């Protein structure tokens, strides 16, 4: 099999990455940057699945040390995106992020902020009095502490994904869009794997990375792996400010279970931090947001920021999360030379740009030891990760 930028065998690749969302695109970019012969396959268009409907909040506010470091690296990459991606724009905007917690989280938030600041993610801790002074629009009812991450913000999920994938292609990667994978055949010993595409083409690959979000579990079964992933429908509501002064920063209210972020086009969006109902089929779910869901989110926003009582609903949508039992990523080898990066449980966008470097190293045989905590076998070994806050494990 040819390796290098010229003379490649179109029927083969060193690595086939399945899934053209932000995780697959990031891994493909980092693999191509290493000089690896990589083919990225996407069943739709780039970011055509859950990535394209992501709220795309960018933060490094994590309790897990490995994820905190990777998220920090993601913010750094987004900050230098144009330089790294050949002049492309990720739509990255730094707003700062405010995270509101109840009294039960005082100790955990204080420790997390200390650890984050130590690695360069400047995070201030605010008691209720300091919060009222610094952010007087926010009602302190039910709060015990807040954290303010200075470098948080948001990006454009489609532009970020497309930028990563197209830069990977410039570095030698190949890209197949609107092409589904219909069959995976595991190669035994030194024999290559075989990846059959929907157009009948069969690709031989030395290594495979599954990064297909809610479709990952079904693909893993082709190589005899049963991943402990479920699929949840999550919704996002959008609002106009209704004449009120805009809240210019990202914020999350852990006590009431929602997050919110300003939109570059005006207004803001918000969604739940909590688990939502599971679905069976990622091809069949209600993609519209329901009136009751909009009303639920609006009520929480107004309770916390009373001067937003006139916010005007503008619509919204629903999308899918692939969820692991502990709400933390599932990353590792699931069969010889077959790897998975999935189960990011709604907080994958902010991790992907930096995590892709770690996943690329894993696929090529030189993983960071910290990645072993996220191995798929941790659940069978009764070793789930503890991260996040109460039901809001999406905060990691």
Secondary structure, 3 states (H helix, E strand, C coil): CCCCCCCCCCCEEEEEEECCCHHHHHHHHHHHHCCCCEEEECCCCCCCCHHHHCCCEECCCCCCHHHHHHHHHHHHHHHCHHHHCCCCCCCCEECCEEEEECHHHHHHHHHHHHHHHHCCCCEEEECHHHHHHHCCCCCCCCCCEEEEECCCEECCHHHHHHHHHHHHHHCCCEEECCCCEEEEECCCCCCCEEEEECCCCEEEEEEEEECCHHHHHHHHHHHCCCCCEEEEEEEEEEEECCCCCCCCCEEEECCCCEEEEECCCCCEEEEECCCCCEECCCCCCCCCCCHHHHHHHHHHHHHHCHHHCCCEEEEEEEEEEEEECCCCCEEEEEECCEEEEECECCCCHHHHHHHHHHHHHHHCCCCCHHHHHHCHHHCCCCCCCCCCECCEHHHC
